[in-house]
Amino acid sequence: MPRTRKPKLAVWKFALCDGCQLSLLDCEDDLLAVASEVDIANFPEASRAVVRGPYDLSLVEGSITTPHDAARIQQVRRVSKVLVTIGACATAGGIQALRNFQDVNEFVSIVYATPAYINTLDHSTPIADHVHVDFELRGCPINKFQLVEVISAFLQGRKPNTPSHSVCMECKQRGTVCVMVAHRTPCLGPVTHAGCGALCPAYNRGCYGCYGPQEMPNTSALSAWWQQLGATEADIVRTFRGFNAYAEPFRQESDAHDAK
């Protein structure tokens, strides 16, 4: 049966750089097609207008870093039928999750002239640590075509068709020579979700893990391979503590080598 109204789409921001919202705007013609099928009720990067909920689909970017945001995400969940997190900040705590490995109060005292004015949590955490999430779309920033696929899947009532394989498969698809084999360059590609098109290896650089851990990544085997290439314990810790440092497989691996 035809829909009697357009689904309401809301985009919410927490602690982040807004890069994933900009990825949605970068969809250009595809965004126009999406916009014709939904009622964009809340989108901070695109409009100041806000339509009251409830919302059929909420896209959430950013991590939870303050008590205020920890309470606000609960409200967003209550008014959202489907909640999708987008980007490394929302799915893994983001680059700001590096604070989780140190004393955040020390950082605050160094950065801010009046630390007493800062009300922050000890950890930067993903949205799923606070509320139920229906689907996670990884990336720093996200792949705009994957985002369109997620929205299209929602409109059609099906599961999003996003890749579960690693960046290594993307290297093979574009004919890129393996940087670890050819140049002995440490690379996170074997344990990282596809989505970037293997951009960094195409320029003879190791993958930085922007799209987070793939399904069932063998991080310990990769670390052992890096050590054969000459990587130190500190090198391994630093490599895993990047955009997705607090994603569980990456965090566990970096902790294991940090303890040594």
C-alpha positions, 0 to 999 in steps of 0.5 A: 500500500502507498505511504500516507506520509513521508518518513521523518529523518533526523540527524543528531550530533554529539562530540565530533567534527561534523565530517559525517554530516558533511558526507551526507551533504556530499551525496549531491544528486543522490541526496536530492533523491533521498530528500524526495522520499523523506521529510528531513526533520532535523539536520544541523549542518543543513538547516536550523529548522526542527520538526518535532518528533517522533522520528522514523529514522535517526542518524546519530554521529559523535560520541558521548563525552559529557553528562548532558549528552549522556542524558540527551541520547536517551531522549533521542532514542525515545523519539526514534523508531530506528536509530543508526550510528554513523562514523567512528565517533558514534560507533567507537568513541572516535579519536577523542577516545584516546583520552580513555587511556590517560587521566582526562583531568590532566588534559583539562588542566593543561588545555583550559585556563579555567578547568573548573568550568569544564564538565566532562566524563572520564571516557569518550564512549560510542552511542551503543554503550548508552542506548540500543542501536539498530545499525552501525555504519563505520568510517572516518568519515563514512562512505557517502554511498554506503550511507545512501544504501543504509537510508534506501534499505530503511525506506525499502524495509530491508537490511543494508547491504554494506561490505563485511570484508577487509580493505585487503579485498579492495586492494585486490579489486583495484590491483594495488600491490600489498604494501606489507609484502612489497614494502614491509610497511605495517598496514591495518588493512587485513583487520579493517572494514572495507569502505574507503576503496583502499585509498592509503595503500594505493599511495604506498601507505599502510591503512590507518584503520579509518573504517574500524575492525572488520568482523572477527579480525585476527589482530594478534596475528597481524601484530606478530607479522608487524614485529617480523617487519621490525615494528616495536611494541610502541609502534603497535600500540600507536598504530591501533590507537587511531580513529577507532582506538576504543573499538574492542578488537583494536583496544584489546590489542593495543592494551596487550602490547602497552602492558609489555 
